[in-house]
Amino acid sequence: MRFLADENVERAVVEALRNGGHDVLDIGAVRPGLDDEGVVRLAFRQRRIIITNDKDFGELLFLRGRRVPGLLLLRLPGRDGTAKASAVIAAVAGGSTLLSGRLVVVEPGRVRSRPLRAR
């Protein structure tokens, strides 16, 4: 799968996905300081699922109607990068059909998913 990791995503998460054979563009490495709107535009253009710890993307997608291939929101307070990486790997194990066109929220002990609105 193709992912775009927001700047706030831990390096361990990026590396775990890459080690799992996924194509991960790390914004912090290639476009540091890119604002959320820019991240959304880049994800849309390159057909990448955004991974972030930032709830602001929900506003962009649901209130402002921005479109992306998918959003994986990590809500794992107090977890280190290694723990977050394990949770992300488990969440993406279901494949692209469970992530494409969806907001997937990874929380301690559960994963929630809902469709993104098509516009």
N, C-alpha and C positions, 0 to 999 in steps of 0.2 A: 504494500500500500504506500501511497504518497502522503507524507505529513509535512506540516509547517509548524515547527516548534517556536512558540512565542519566546521572547527574551527571558521571561521569568521561569521557564521550564528548566528543571535541573539537568545538568550534563549527564547524569546517570540515566535519565529517562531517554534522552537522545541516543546515547550509546547502546542502551538495551534494545531499542527499536532497530537501530542500524545492525546490531549483531543478529537480530532476528530476520534480517534480509529486507527490511523496509527502507524506502527512500525518504530520508528526513532532511529537510532544509532547516537549518538552525539560524533564525533571524539574528540572534546575538552575534553570530560569527560573520554573517554576510551583510546585514543592514542594521547595525546597532542604532537604537534610537527611533526606529520606524514606528510611527503612531499606529493605533489600533485600526483606523480606517485604511492605512497603507497595508497593514497585515492582511486585512480582509480582501482588499483588491488583489494582492499578490496571490493569496490562496485561491481566489476565484479564477484568476488567469492561468495559474499553473495546475489547477485541479487538485489541490492538496487539502487534506483535513487538518484543521487547526488544532493544536494541543496547547492549552494554556492553564494557568492558575488564576486567571483574571476574569471575574464575573462580568466585567464591562462588555464583553463580547455578546452576552445575552441581549443587552440593550440594543446593540448595533443590529443584531439579527432579527429580534422579535419586535422591537419598537420602531426601528428605522428601516426595516425590511431589506437589509443588506443580504446578499446571497453568498454562500460558501458551499463547498462539497460536503462539509460536515464539521462538527465542533466537538472536541473531547475536552471537557472541563474537569480539571482536577480539584476536588474539594477535600483535601487530605491534610488538614492542619496538624502541625507537630510531627509530621512524617518526614524522614530524611529522604534524600534522593534515591537511595537503594530501595526503600519501601515503596516509594512512588513508582519506581521503575517496575517493580513486581506487579503492582496494581494495574499499571497501564498494559503490560504484556498480557495479563489475564483478560483485560477488557477488550483488547484487539484480537484475541485468539479466535473469536467468532467470525472474523473475516470482514471484508468490506461491506457486505450486505447489511451488517448490523451497525455500521458507522456512516455509510453514505447517506446524505440527506437527513441526518439526524443530529440532535444535540444529545450527547452521551455524557452524563455526570458521574464521575467516579468518586465515591464517598467511602468512608470506612465501613466495610462489611456489605456494601451493595453498589450496584451500578444501575442508574436510572437512564431511560432513553425516551425521547419523544421526537416526532418528525419536525423538521424545519419547514416553515411555510415556503411554498414556491410562489414566486412573483414573476 
